[in-house]
Amino acid sequence: MNSPPPLILVVAVALVDADGRVLIAQRPEGKSMAGLWEFPGGKIEAGESPEDALIRELREELGIAVQAACLAPFTFASHNYPDFQLLMPLYVCRRWEGTPQPGHHAALKWVRPKDMKDYPMPAADLPLIPMLRDLL
């Protein structure tokens, strides 16, 4: 009997600006799923809470400061990729300090949820779009 694929726990955020647009980030060349657009975030390290991981990832990847109190748990994605099972809580954040910079990404874009269908995204992210559209 084959063992189940490993469970990978990542955390992501829908940063929402004053116009109701959400920040998406394009995965850089050389990474898996390069060129696809995703919600910013990343892996949760051992001993980190999802909120702590997200605060760290946003500082490292986008150069912005977020307070835990500004992260609202929203929904989650669970998706079977060929090599692993992904579990990804998604938070919503409307307040942060600084201006997001692409840092580890090829590009950043502010997009209305209804227009996200025009940006190719990883399979795990796709079910989150209608929920964001309903929220915003």
URGINOR-V693999 format. One record per residue. N is the residue number from 1. PHI is phi as a letter, one per 40 degrees, with the letter a starting at -180 (none if undefined). Layout:
# URGINOR-V693999
N,PHI
N,PHI
This chain:
# URGINOR-V693999
1,none
2,c
3,c
4,c
5,c
6,c
7,c
8,b
9,b
10,b
11,b
12,b
13,b
14,b
15,c
16,b
17,c
18,c
19,c
20,g
21,c
22,b
23,c
24,b
25,b
26,c
27,c
28,c
29,d
30,g
31,c
32,c
33,g
34,d
35,g
36,c
37,c
38,a
39,c
40,c
41,i
42,i
43,c
44,c
45,c
46,d
47,g
48,c
49,c
50,d
51,c
52,c
53,c
54,c
55,d
56,c
57,c
58,c
59,c
60,c
61,c
62,b
63,g
64,b
65,b
66,b
67,c
68,d
69,c
70,c
71,c
72,b
73,d
74,b
75,a
76,a
77,b
78,b
79,a
80,c
81,c
82,d
83,b
84,a
85,b
86,b
87,b
88,b
89,c
90,b
91,b
92,b
93,b
94,b
95,b
96,a
97,b
98,h
99,b
100,d
101,b
102,c
103,f
104,c
105,b
106,c
107,a
108,b
109,a
110,c
111,b
112,c
113,d
114,c
115,c
116,c
117,c
118,c
119,b
120,c
121,b
122,d
123,d
124,c
125,c
126,d
127,c
128,c
129,c
130,c
131,c
132,c
133,c
134,c
135,c
136,c
